[in-house]
Every structure is written in C-alpha cells, then in structure tokens.
Amino acid sequence: MAITRQQRKPSPVVHWYSDKTLIDDNFTTSNAEEELISINDLLLPRLTRSDLNKVLTCRVTNNNVTKPIIKSITLDINLKPISVEITSIKRPLSAEKSVELKCRSQGSQPPAQISWLLDKKQLHNSRETYSEDNNVTISELTLVPSPLDNGALLICKADNLRLANSIVTERNEVLLECQIDSNPMVSKIGWIFNENILQSDLQTGLIIQNSTLVIKFAQREHSGNYSCFAVNIEGKCSSDNLEIVKCSFIAKINEKDEFTTEISSERCELTFFASKSHAPICKEKQQSIYGAAIGELTEIICHVDSQPSDVSFFWKLNNTQIDAQRFHQSSMGLESVLHFTPATLSDYGKLKCFAENAVGQQEEPCVFNVVPASRPNPVHECVVSNQTWNSIFVRCLPGFDGGMKQTFYLQVYDANRERLQFNVTRNENPQFVVNSLASGATYSISVFASNSRGTSDQLTLTAQTVAMLRHSSEHISTIKFKPVFAVIIALGCTFFLVLVIIVLILTIRNRDERLSKRRIQITEKYAKHFVFHLQYSSTKLESISFV
C-alpha cells in the first residue's frame, strides 16, 4: 500500500512501476482534516521465481514542474531448491582412505542447507560455499569409508529452512483456527473446502467446533483450498481460496455522537495457509520394459509424483541395491535416470526405483523389466478396411518391441510383387492409409516392424480397390441380355416418333390454311383501293392496267 498526504492542491497522483513500466494507476483520493490523502493498493496475486529481487517503485506527483517523490522496494521471495546432485568422483572408494565428495544444490532462496546421510545416518564433517548470487550451494564432505560401508546408500539433501514447516504431514492431526473480531457478535461461522461447505463427519475424522476445524488423520484427499467465513447482522466476511482470514468490522460514530451500525471499513489479514503432503508414488503410463544389449548403455527413466517435490532416489536390481560405481544415477526434480550397461546375463531382471521425501519412502516402487535387446516381433491381427476406388486403410496390432523403440513400415506391391509402388512409415502404431491407388486393382501388402537390433518378419496381405468402371459395364451388359425389355423400349420409341410426325403434319396444314385465307383478304383490300384510285384519277390517265 502506498499512502501520500499533503495540505495543498492539486491532489497527489500515486502510481506503481516495475522496471520503469507502469503496472498500477488506480488510486483513491479523500479529504481528512484538511489533508488530501491518496492511496494506491498494489496486489500481486501470484509470485514466481522471476519476481525474485524485482524492484517495485511508487511514484507520487501533483504537477508537471517539480520532481516526483519516489520510493522503491525489492521483493525477497522464499524459494525451495530445484535440483541437487553429487558432482564428485564416480569411481569405487577405498576403505579407510579419506575422499572428498561434493554436492551441488541450485535454486533455493535463501541458500539451501545441505545435509549428508549415510544409510540414513547424518554426517557432520562437511562445509558449504555459496555462489555470488546465492543461487548455488556447494557442500564438500570429507568421508573415510569403512569396510562395513560397502554398498551403503549415501544421500545429499538440500533444504530451505524457511519452508521446512509449510507442509502438513500425512496421517497427522491438523487443527485450523479461524480468528474473528466482530461487532456485533457473529451469528454463524463456517468452513469451505474446495468451494464446498464442510460438515462434521466423525467417521472420517472431520470435526468442526465453533471457529476450529480439526482433521484427525490427514489424507491425500484432504489436500485443497480451505477458508472460513463469518456472518453477523451487518453482512458476511470470507476469505479467498487457500487462505483463512481474520476480519475486523469497525463501527462508526457520527457527528452527533450517536452510534450507528454502518460499516466504515473492513480489514482482512492473512493468518494461515494449509497444504498437504504425501510420500512419493509411481507415475502412471511409463515405459515398463527396456531392452539392453550387453556392453551397451541404456537409460532407464523413473517418474514419480510427490508432495513435497524435494525427493531422493535409489535403485534396486533383483531386490539388491545397485552398485553406484557401475551404474550411474542422475536426478532432476521428480525424475531419476539410471545409466544402465549390463555386463553379464545376471544383470537382467527387475529394476525397482524408490523415491523418498520428508513424509517418507515410496511404498510401491516403480518396476522396470530389463531384457536382452532383440529385434521386434511381427505385427498381428492386420485388417484391411475402408476400401475406395483409389485408397485402402490397414490396421494392425504391434508385437513385442524387443525392449526398444520400434518403427512400423507398410510396403505396397503389384499383384505379382514385381514392383514396389508405395512405402509408408509410422512411429506410433501400425495404422496406415494408402492413397493414389488404381481403381479395381489387386495389391500385395507387406507390414513389418524395425528397431536398432533388426527387422521383424513380414506379414503379407492382399487388398483390392473398388472397381467403379467395371461395375457400370456389368450393369449395361445385364440390360442387353433382357430381350423383352428391349422390344418394349423399341415399340415405345416408334410410337412416340409416329405421334410426333402426325402432330407436325397437322401443324403445317393448319398454318397453310391460315396463310391462304390471309392472302385472299389482303388481295380484296388492295383491289378496292386501286379501284377507288382509278376512278379518282381517270381524268388524268389515258389507260391503266391492274394485275
């Protein structure tokens, strides 16, 4: 909140800037005891890592002449580590000989505190150094292993102590208290979980007593957004999601010293934030079978879901802790990668990936079957469908991929398999659409799979496109082989032709008769005219003839 006061006009303008960019120009101005008060509340709804050390500047001015008043703040945000890795030597250690080990953590603010554990027992002879920006913490451990430490699990763990108590542990009791300051007294108090009003349920261990919410045994399904609300005759005050708020209603005394119930302000303070944690669980839809050739490197990837997300991993091969010197492991966040190179047949079998966080160890590990890499098995149950005059659709089921990523191929030959006409490739599944085929033609189709170890046996199909032209010719030939139908058509055509001729003859005769009568009428008309003209001009003519 930025507040400015002054005793002269014009009223002050209060703006917020971030790196010289205006981010909030909404402010209110009021008069109080001959002062002009301007207030601009800046709300940052969601902070991210990019907001660390961001400078926010409040700029106040009331004219264009004098310099503005400027105040700045720098955001300091608590951030958990995003990665931790042992970066020192990967060779076998010698018993009773000192060795220096290094662990590197990144992303914590303030810098992470790094701890070392050997088979879950904390080691104390380590020292830490920090990068200039405090983003990286490096811990150096001096270790003198004994013969009994052979095969022991060494863990480097990074923690942000400011965030250590920000989680609720599974199966623990959780108590939430809603602090309310109200005048008049509240008539109702309630709790909301994920936008639903909560009710007491003794069977599930959910108890509501006035302003207190008790969860006897916190489970994963209790994770979500909690808030409380209070109601009195003046109204209702409630919190946003994820927050339980303390609300104070302030009564107002008017100028006549009479008490009124008008609410002059409402103040809500954040008092609690609740989240939920659980031990790691294996993420679904992971690759479960890996093919590995002796002497060749294969990366086995393990994904888990965890809250909190700060986890450590360890692997077992056939229920035996893996040799960290033979098989290197790297972790980033919720993913662990085991760099696995089998040397003998005994290195094949079941790999189990375990993760552990502050709540506990993963109960059901992620299981991966490591088998000798081989070429893929043939596709099966292939079906040709949706044939048109120029296209076909082929769908198959994939066979075993040999423990490696496989690619599917479809080849289209002519019926005699003398010439390859089309070659189609699919990476995900063996489903193919082939276009631009000849109409009514027969094709020989081969479908097979391939990986880096070889190619599967081919499955051969025969497919035929729809013959549109052949269908039309067959229809015409069928009509020709029906003589009765042909005779009926011929008689009908003859009758229609005769009828047309008769109509034409009658039409011509009627027209000739009409023309003849018209000529007679015209002749009579002009004859009278010339006779009249002859009589009128007889004194001037010696003779005249009229035809």
SELUM-567409 format. One record per residue (C-alpha): x, y, z. Coordinates in nm, 2 decimals. Last residue first. Layout:
<atoms>
east;north;up
X;Y;Z
...
</atoms>
This chain:
<atoms>
east;north;up
-5.29;-0.74;-11.24
-5.41;-0.39;-11.30
-5.39;-0.19;-11.63
-5.42;0.17;-11.68
-5.51;0.39;-11.98
-5.53;0.75;-12.09
-5.49;0.89;-11.74
-5.57;1.23;-11.60
-5.94;1.22;-11.60
-5.95;0.87;-11.46
-5.76;0.96;-11.14
-6.04;0.92;-10.88
-6.19;0.63;-11.05
-5.86;0.45;-11.06
-5.78;0.53;-10.70
-6.10;0.38;-10.59
-6.03;0.07;-10.80
-5.68;0.05;-10.66
-5.80;0.06;-10.30
-6.08;-0.20;-10.36
-5.82;-0.43;-10.51
-5.59;-0.38;-10.22
-5.84;-0.50;-9.97
-5.95;-0.79;-10.18
-5.60;-0.91;-10.22
-5.52;-0.88;-9.85
-5.82;-1.09;-9.75
-5.73;-1.36;-10.01
-5.37;-1.37;-9.88
-5.49;-1.41;-9.52
-5.71;-1.70;-9.61
-5.42;-1.88;-9.77
-5.19;-1.81;-9.48
-5.44;-1.96;-9.23
-5.48;-2.27;-9.44
-5.11;-2.32;-9.48
-5.06;-2.30;-9.09
-5.33;-2.55;-9.03
-5.17;-2.79;-9.27
-4.82;-2.75;-9.11
-4.95;-2.82;-8.76
-5.14;-3.12;-8.87
-4.83;-3.26;-9.04
-4.61;-3.19;-8.73
-4.85;-3.36;-8.49
-4.86;-3.66;-8.71
-4.48;-3.68;-8.72
-4.45;-3.65;-8.34
-4.70;-3.93;-8.29
-4.51;-4.16;-8.52
-4.19;-4.10;-8.33
-4.35;-4.17;-7.99
-4.50;-4.49;-8.12
-4.16;-4.60;-8.25
-3.98;-4.52;-7.92
-4.23;-4.71;-7.72
-4.21;-5.01;-7.96
-3.83;-5.01;-7.92
-3.84;-4.99;-7.54
-4.08;-5.27;-7.52
-3.87;-5.48;-7.75
-3.55;-5.42;-7.54
-3.73;-5.52;-7.21
-3.84;-5.84;-7.37
-3.49;-5.91;-7.50
-3.32;-5.89;-7.15
-2.95;-5.97;-7.21
-2.87;-5.62;-7.31
-2.97;-5.48;-6.96
-2.71;-5.71;-6.79
-2.44;-5.59;-7.02
-2.51;-5.23;-6.91
-2.48;-5.32;-6.54
-2.16;-5.51;-6.59
-2.02;-5.21;-6.77
-2.10;-4.98;-6.48
-1.94;-5.20;-6.21
-1.63;-5.24;-6.42
-1.59;-4.86;-6.42
-1.62;-4.83;-6.03
-1.38;-5.11;-5.95
-1.33;-5.08;-5.57
-0.97;-5.13;-5.46
-0.82;-5.47;-5.38
-0.61;-5.60;-5.09
-0.39;-5.90;-5.03
-0.19;-5.92;-4.71
0.17;-6.03;-4.62
0.31;-6.02;-4.26
0.69;-5.96;-4.26
0.93;-6.10;-4.01
1.07;-5.84;-3.77
1.37;-5.61;-3.85
1.69;-5.56;-3.65
1.85;-5.45;-3.33
1.80;-5.08;-3.38
1.43;-5.13;-3.42
1.21;-5.25;-3.71
0.85;-5.35;-3.76
0.67;-5.52;-4.06
0.37;-5.49;-4.29
0.37;-5.63;-4.65
0.09;-5.56;-4.90
0.02;-5.74;-5.23
-0.22;-5.53;-5.45
-0.52;-5.60;-5.67
-0.66;-5.33;-5.89
-1.02;-5.21;-5.94
-0.92;-4.85;-5.94
-0.55;-4.77;-5.93
-0.41;-4.64;-5.60
-0.35;-4.27;-5.52
-0.39;-4.32;-5.14
-0.26;-4.56;-4.87
-0.38;-4.51;-4.51
-0.17;-4.69;-4.25
-0.21;-4.79;-3.88
0.08;-4.97;-3.72
0.13;-4.75;-3.41
0.35;-4.46;-3.30
0.63;-4.43;-3.55
0.46;-4.49;-3.88
0.62;-4.54;-4.23
0.46;-4.58;-4.57
0.63;-4.73;-4.89
0.43;-4.73;-5.21
0.46;-4.89;-5.56
0.72;-5.16;-5.52
0.74;-5.36;-5.84
0.74;-5.74;-5.92
0.51;-5.85;-5.63
0.28;-6.02;-5.88
-0.02;-5.84;-5.75
0.16;-5.50;-5.75
0.35;-5.41;-5.44
0.26;-5.19;-5.14
0.50;-5.17;-4.85
0.40;-5.08;-4.49
0.65;-5.00;-4.22
0.64;-4.97;-3.84
0.91;-4.82;-3.62
1.03;-4.96;-3.29
1.16;-4.82;-2.97
1.35;-5.08;-2.77
1.26;-5.37;-2.54
1.23;-5.61;-2.83
0.92;-5.42;-2.94
0.67;-5.70;-2.87
0.41;-5.71;-3.14
0.20;-5.42;-3.27
-0.16;-5.47;-3.36
-0.26;-5.40;-3.72
-0.47;-5.15;-3.92
-0.47;-5.11;-4.30
-0.68;-4.85;-4.48
-0.73;-4.85;-4.86
-0.74;-4.59;-5.13
-0.83;-4.53;-5.50
-1.17;-4.68;-5.58
-1.25;-4.70;-5.21
-1.15;-4.96;-4.95
-1.25;-4.87;-4.59
-1.09;-5.18;-4.45
-0.79;-5.41;-4.45
-0.73;-5.59;-4.12
-0.40;-5.70;-3.95
-0.43;-5.92;-3.65
-0.05;-5.94;-3.59
0.27;-5.73;-3.62
0.59;-5.93;-3.61
0.82;-5.94;-3.31
1.08;-5.67;-3.26
1.46;-5.73;-3.29
1.62;-5.81;-2.97
1.76;-5.63;-2.66
1.82;-5.87;-2.36
1.55;-5.79;-2.10
1.52;-5.52;-1.83
1.18;-5.52;-1.66
1.10;-5.19;-1.49
0.92;-5.16;-1.16
0.83;-4.82;-0.99
0.83;-4.88;-0.62
0.52;-4.93;-0.40
0.57;-4.78;-0.06
0.77;-4.48;-0.15
0.97;-4.36;0.15
0.85;-4.10;0.40
0.70;-3.76;0.46
1.02;-3.56;0.40
1.07;-3.72;0.07
1.18;-4.06;-0.06
1.19;-4.23;-0.40
1.24;-4.59;-0.50
1.30;-4.74;-0.84
1.30;-5.11;-0.89
1.48;-5.29;-1.17
1.36;-5.64;-1.25
1.58;-5.88;-1.44
1.90;-5.86;-1.65
2.24;-5.80;-1.49
2.28;-6.18;-1.44
2.32;-6.21;-1.82
2.66;-6.03;-1.79
2.79;-5.68;-1.84
2.46;-5.48;-1.85
2.50;-5.10;-1.90
2.24;-4.90;-1.71
2.25;-4.52;-1.68
1.97;-4.48;-1.43
1.77;-4.16;-1.48
1.56;-4.01;-1.20
1.27;-3.78;-1.24
1.07;-3.58;-0.98
1.32;-3.28;-0.97
1.63;-3.37;-1.16
1.82;-3.70;-1.07
2.13;-3.87;-1.21
2.23;-4.23;-1.14
2.55;-4.40;-1.26
2.55;-4.78;-1.28
2.88;-4.95;-1.21
3.00;-4.73;-0.92
2.65;-4.70;-0.77
2.63;-5.07;-0.74
2.26;-5.14;-0.73
2.09;-5.24;-0.40
1.97;-5.59;-0.44
1.60;-5.68;-0.48
1.66;-5.81;-0.85
1.82;-5.47;-0.92
1.75;-5.20;-0.67
1.75;-4.82;-0.73
1.77;-4.51;-0.50
1.61;-4.17;-0.54
1.59;-3.85;-0.33
1.28;-3.62;-0.33
1.20;-3.25;-0.28
0.87;-3.24;-0.46
0.67;-3.20;-0.14
0.44;-3.36;-0.24
0.54;-3.63;-0.47
0.45;-3.79;-0.81
0.72;-4.01;-0.95
0.90;-4.06;-1.28
1.17;-4.32;-1.35
1.38;-4.33;-1.67
1.61;-4.62;-1.76
1.89;-4.51;-1.99
2.06;-4.79;-2.18
2.43;-4.81;-2.25
2.57;-5.10;-2.45
2.80;-5.37;-2.32
2.54;-5.65;-2.32
2.24;-5.53;-2.51
1.95;-5.36;-2.33
1.58;-5.39;-2.40
1.36;-5.20;-2.16
1.01;-5.29;-2.05
0.79;-5.07;-1.83
0.77;-4.75;-2.02
0.57;-4.52;-1.80
0.19;-4.47;-1.82
0.13;-4.39;-1.45
0.36;-4.20;-1.21
0.49;-4.40;-0.91
0.41;-4.26;-0.57
0.61;-4.04;-0.34
0.50;-3.99;0.02
0.23;-3.74;0.08
0.20;-3.37;0.15
-0.09;-3.13;0.20
-0.12;-2.75;0.21
-0.27;-2.51;0.46
-0.20;-2.13;0.47
-0.29;-1.93;0.78
-0.33;-1.58;0.92
-0.38;-1.35;0.62
-0.54;-1.02;0.74
-0.88;-0.89;0.64
-0.98;-0.53;0.72
-1.33;-0.39;0.65
-1.41;-0.03;0.68
-1.69;0.21;0.76
-1.95;-0.05;0.84
-2.27;0.13;0.93
-2.41;0.01;1.27
-2.46;0.36;1.41
-2.38;0.50;1.75
-2.48;0.86;1.80
-2.21;1.11;1.89
-2.39;1.37;1.68
-2.12;1.38;1.42
-2.14;1.00;1.36
-1.96;0.72;1.54
-1.87;0.43;1.31
-1.83;0.07;1.39
-1.52;-0.12;1.27
-1.56;-0.48;1.15
-1.24;-0.68;1.18
-1.18;-0.99;0.97
-0.91;-1.26;1.03
-0.87;-1.47;0.72
-0.81;-1.83;0.63
-0.64;-1.86;0.30
-0.60;-2.12;0.02
-0.91;-1.98;-0.15
-1.01;-1.63;-0.08
-1.15;-1.55;0.26
-1.50;-1.47;0.40
-1.69;-1.18;0.55
-2.07;-1.18;0.57
-2.31;-0.90;0.65
-2.41;-0.64;0.90
-2.63;-0.88;1.11
-2.34;-1.11;1.16
-2.17;-1.38;0.94
-1.83;-1.54;0.95
-1.64;-1.73;0.69
-1.35;-1.98;0.68
-1.12;-2.09;0.41
-0.95;-2.41;0.29
-0.82;-2.49;-0.06
-0.70;-2.84;-0.13
-0.54;-3.16;0.00
-0.77;-3.36;0.23
-0.79;-3.63;-0.04
-0.42;-3.71;0.04
-0.50;-3.80;0.40
-0.48;-3.61;0.73
-0.60;-3.81;1.02
-0.78;-3.61;1.29
-0.87;-3.31;1.07
-0.99;-3.05;1.32
-1.16;-2.72;1.22
-1.20;-2.46;1.49
-1.42;-2.15;1.49
-1.73;-2.32;1.65
-1.63;-2.68;1.68
-1.60;-2.86;1.34
-1.47;-3.22;1.34
-1.35;-3.42;1.04
-1.22;-3.77;1.15
-1.37;-3.96;0.85
-1.63;-4.14;1.07
-1.68;-3.83;1.29
-1.81;-3.62;1.00
-1.86;-3.25;1.07
-1.98;-3.05;0.77
-1.78;-2.86;0.52
-1.92;-2.60;0.28
-1.79;-2.67;-0.08
-1.58;-2.43;-0.28
-1.27;-2.66;-0.25
-1.31;-2.67;0.13
-1.52;-2.41;0.30
-1.56;-2.37;0.67
-1.84;-2.19;0.86
-1.92;-1.95;1.14
-2.27;-1.81;1.21
-2.43;-1.55;1.43
-2.12;-1.33;1.47
-2.12;-1.08;1.76
-2.19;-0.71;1.68
-1.91;-0.62;1.64
-1.67;-0.87;1.50
-1.31;-0.99;1.55
-1.27;-1.34;1.42
-0.98;-1.58;1.43
-1.05;-1.90;1.24
-0.84;-2.19;1.38
-0.72;-2.48;1.18
-0.60;-2.80;1.35
-0.44;-3.08;1.16
-0.37;-3.43;1.30
-0.10;-3.64;1.13
-0.17;-3.92;0.88
0.01;-3.74;0.60
0.23;-3.45;0.71
0.11;-3.09;0.66
0.36;-2.87;0.49
0.50;-2.52;0.54
0.72;-2.62;0.84
1.05;-2.65;0.64
0.99;-2.35;0.42
1.23;-2.11;0.60
1.48;-2.39;0.64
1.53;-2.43;0.27
1.65;-2.79;0.24
1.91;-2.98;0.03
1.98;-3.35;0.08
2.29;-3.55;-0.02
2.24;-3.92;0.03
2.50;-4.20;0.05
2.35;-4.55;0.04
2.57;-4.83;0.17
2.70;-5.09;-0.07
3.03;-5.13;0.12
3.01;-4.92;0.44
3.11;-5.21;0.66
3.46;-5.20;0.50
3.50;-4.84;0.64
3.46;-4.52;0.45
3.65;-4.21;0.54
3.44;-3.92;0.41
3.53;-3.55;0.39
3.22;-3.38;0.26
3.21;-3.06;0.05
2.88;-2.88;0.01
2.81;-2.64;-0.28
2.52;-2.40;-0.27
2.40;-2.22;-0.59
2.16;-1.93;-0.61
2.34;-1.72;-0.35
2.41;-1.46;-0.63
2.78;-1.47;-0.56
2.78;-1.85;-0.53
2.78;-2.02;-0.19
3.02;-2.24;0.00
2.94;-2.52;0.25
3.14;-2.74;0.48
3.10;-3.11;0.58
3.20;-3.32;0.88
2.85;-3.37;1.02
2.72;-3.70;0.87
2.36;-3.79;0.93
2.26;-4.16;0.95
2.00;-4.26;0.69
2.23;-4.52;0.53
2.50;-4.25;0.51
2.33;-3.91;0.52
2.47;-3.57;0.41
2.30;-3.24;0.48
2.28;-2.93;0.26
2.12;-2.60;0.38
1.98;-2.42;0.09
2.06;-2.06;0.01
1.78;-1.81;0.08
1.64;-1.86;-0.17
1.70;-2.21;-0.32
1.75;-2.26;-0.70
2.06;-2.48;-0.71
2.22;-2.75;-0.50
2.56;-2.90;-0.56
2.72;-3.19;-0.36
3.09;-3.26;-0.34
3.28;-3.56;-0.21
3.64;-3.55;-0.08
3.79;-3.89;0.00
3.98;-4.02;0.30
4.11;-4.38;0.29
4.00;-4.64;0.54
3.83;-4.85;0.27
3.90;-4.74;-0.09
3.62;-4.58;-0.29
3.49;-4.71;-0.63
3.49;-4.45;-0.91
3.22;-4.18;-0.96
3.41;-3.88;-0.84
3.23;-3.56;-0.74
2.91;-3.40;-0.87
2.65;-3.53;-0.62
2.34;-3.35;-0.74
2.06;-3.14;-0.61
1.79;-2.95;-0.81
1.50;-2.71;-0.78
1.57;-2.59;-0.42
1.27;-2.41;-0.25
1.22;-2.04;-0.29
1.14;-1.78;-0.03
1.09;-1.44;-0.20
1.26;-1.11;-0.14
1.09;-0.84;-0.35
1.28;-0.50;-0.36
1.11;-0.18;-0.26
1.12;0.17;-0.40
1.00;0.52;-0.30
0.98;0.81;-0.54
0.86;1.17;-0.49
0.80;1.34;-0.82
1.02;1.63;-0.93
0.85;1.97;-0.95
0.70;2.11;-1.27
0.44;1.87;-1.41
0.22;1.87;-1.11
0.08;1.65;-0.83
0.34;1.38;-0.81
0.39;1.04;-0.64
0.59;0.74;-0.78
0.59;0.41;-0.61
0.86;0.18;-0.74
0.87;-0.20;-0.74
1.21;-0.36;-0.78
1.22;-0.73;-0.87
1.47;-0.92;-0.65
1.29;-1.25;-0.71
0.99;-1.20;-0.94
1.12;-1.45;-1.20
1.08;-1.72;-0.94
0.70;-1.67;-0.94
0.46;-1.45;-0.74
0.09;-1.48;-0.79
-0.18;-1.23;-0.70
0.04;-0.92;-0.68
-0.20;-0.65;-0.54
-0.09;-0.29;-0.53
-0.31;-0.06;-0.31
-0.29;0.30;-0.42
-0.40;0.56;-0.16
-0.42;0.94;-0.19
-0.49;1.16;0.11
-0.57;1.53;0.08
-0.55;1.70;0.42
-0.78;1.95;0.58
-0.88;1.70;0.85
-0.93;1.41;0.61
-1.02;1.46;0.24
-1.01;1.16;0.01
-0.82;1.04;-0.30
-0.83;0.69;-0.45
-0.57;0.52;-0.67
-0.57;0.30;-0.98
-0.25;0.36;-1.19
-0.10;0.02;-1.14
0.17;-0.15;-1.36
0.35;0.14;-1.52
0.68;0.01;-1.66
1.00;0.17;-1.55
1.13;-0.16;-1.41
0.80;-0.22;-1.22
0.60;0.10;-1.16
0.32;0.19;-0.92
0.14;0.52;-0.95
0.01;0.78;-0.69
-0.13;1.11;-0.82
-0.15;1.38;-0.55
-0.44;1.62;-0.52
-0.40;1.97;-0.66
-0.40;2.12;-0.40
-0.24;2.18;-0.07
-0.21;2.00;0.27
-0.05;1.68;0.15
-0.07;1.31;0.24
0.06;1.01;0.05
-0.02;0.64;0.10
0.13;0.35;-0.10
0.00;0.00;0.00
</atoms>
